[in-house]
């Protein structure tokens, strides 16, 4: 029994040390200030992307992976000049699984901002927007 407690404590400590600090794996929530006329570029391995226009001078991103293997999905958001690039990829070990995590991205962009979206497995959606914002159609 004594060894079981020691082993449990060891594995718990190892798991905590191995976990990345900060944001949860498979999740990103961030805002980037931008000027008019830039482009949001979204490149994902797979997933759903919803884009809405708003009146703020910022790009707001909420990206999440849920389900089995979600911790192996990584998002990267960076500004390049007046453009914003979001990439999302999954670790190669997920390829053997018959199911993959659900990936969803919601993005809010200034009304005059351009949007480019690409996914290896397309799944984009547009929804009717409230009167204060508009939804951009995304083509593949």
ABEGO torsion letter per residue (X at the ends): XAAAAAAAAAAAAAAAAABBBEBBBGBBBBBBBBBBGBBBBBBBABEBBBBBBBABBBBBBBBBBBEBGAAABBBBBBBBEABBBBBBBBBAAAAABABBBBBBBBBBBBAABBBBBBBABBBBBBBBBBAABBBBBBBX
